[in-house]
Amino acid sequence: MRLRRSLSTAVGLAAATALTLTACASESEPDTSGEESTTEESAAPEGATDEFPVTITHALGETTVESEPQRVATWGWGSTEAALAVGVAPVGVAEQVFTVGEQALLPWVAEEYEALGAEDPVIFSDAEAGATVPYEEFVEADPDLILAPYSGLTEEQYDLLTEIAPVVAYPEAPWTTPWDDIITVTAEALGRTDAGEQVLSDVDTYFADLAAEHPEFEGKTFAAIKDSPTEGLVYVYTPADPRVSILEGLGVVSAPSVEELDSSDGGFYYTLSYEELDKLEADFVVTYLYDGEEPEAFTGSEELQAIPAVADGDVVMIEGNVATSSVSPPTALSYDWETGVPALVEQLAGIYGES
């Protein structure tokens, strides 16, 4: 089963910035940034199986990749991992300030560069999570293709980047590309659709195996949320969000109450005030804790006890910025990150009993 969600409505960049990434620094910060290099060719250029030119239609236009890219750059989230997963090491990638800090690579990204024997990439400044684009840094990296299928590029940003290199933007709307479509689009642009299909097959198999190991999960309903006590409300993620849709591969389903309360008009999240939390009925709750946030603060919150699953103790927690980032959004390299989905499965098995 392909774990796909169709998304039809754009969401604000500010919301994407606040909710798609985590906050602050990493729970583990290896020295992976390396020295910036603007002269090395992209690693692992061999392996393209498709014929060029390749033309990709997206929300901001139509992009033709005339020949196999040799110096790929990525922008936004997910495309770096997708490129690496099909054997192409980008020469430039966006920094992940809210996860691992400035000028550092996500741990699964750093591991894959090492596995491919590739030089560390230029790390593009991205302190505002895509709101601004460091054009001069792109020029210095000298890419021949820029992949941004999960990003918030505006038309103006897209036009300026296309003066540097061909750009592949999002298929429908900013920050709304399903995680598996990121892999598909990236692989197509790189002429490696066979490799992309294999990556998707591996992910599907991974979740199918987990579901088979845990038949007790089948049909259980859940709500994925993030508490914001300073605002007196909870963020609820809809089935349009990748962190929700990917979990359905385990056999669980988004609770009907999530859809019934949805005020987002097609967005990937909405908010509920504490006064409304009793309406959020689900068999269990998944929540995400940033670095420095304690599980006891969540389970011990008097306000959150209004959520039936929380009152019953049926809560699954993804703890820490890196772990949360591994599923927000899930990527070709992070879907099985130890403290992400596997930790979630272990906790869920503890609630419902292992089969």
Secondary structure as UniProt FT lines:
FT   HELIX           13..20
FT   TURN            46..47
FT   STRAND          54..58
FT   TURN            59..60
FT   STRAND          61..65
FT   STRAND          72..74
FT   HELIX           79..85
FT   TURN            86..87
FT   STRAND          92..94
FT   HELIX           97..100
FT   TURN            102..103
FT   HELIX           107..116
FT   STRAND          122..124
FT   TURN            127..130
FT   HELIX           135..141
FT   STRAND          145..147
FT   HELIX           155..162
FT   TURN            163..164
FT   STRAND          167..168
FT   TURN            174..175
FT   HELIX           179..189
FT   TURN            190..191
FT   HELIX           193..213
FT   HELIX           215..217
FT   TURN            218..219
FT   STRAND          221..228
FT   TURN            229..232
FT   STRAND          233..237
FT   TURN            239..240
FT   HELIX           242..245
FT   HELIX           246..250
FT   STRAND          253..254
FT   HELIX           256..260
FT   STRAND          269..273
FT   HELIX           274..279
FT   STRAND          284..289
FT   TURN            291..292
FT   HELIX           295..299
FT   TURN            302..303
FT   HELIX           304..306
FT   HELIX           308..311
FT   TURN            312..313
FT   STRAND          315..319
FT   HELIX           321..326
FT   TURN            328..329
FT   TURN            332..336
FT   TURN            338..340
FT   HELIX           341..352
//
